[in-house]
Amino acid sequence: MRLWNGLPVYFFDEGHAAHLFKPLLDAGLEHYYLDRPPMRLDIEQPLDAVELTKSEADFRRSADYALRRLAQLPTPAGMIAAIKRAK
C-alpha cells in the first residue's frame, strides 16, 4: 500500500518466495515494480533516518515513472469491455 500511496518502501531481502521461485521475483519486478527494484537496505548497517531520506529523490523518480506507466492502463471497466469484445 505504501507504493500506491507514493511512500517509499525498503526491504532487507528479496523475500522467501523469491528464494524459492525465481520466476516469481522476476514477474514481480517486471509487473509490480515496473522493472525498478525497490531499495534494499544492508541488514548489517544501523537504520538512519537521515540516510533513508537521501534516497527519497530516487524513490520519487521511480514512483513518477511507475505512475505514468500505470496511468496508460485501461480501467477495470475498460478491461471488461475489451474481454467482452474479444469473444
Buried (B, 14 or more C-beta within 10 A) or exposed (E): EEBEEEEBEEEEEBEEEBEEEEEBBEEBBEEEBBEBEBBEBEEEEEEEEEEBEEEEEEBEEBBEEBEEEEEEEEEEEEEEEEEEEEE
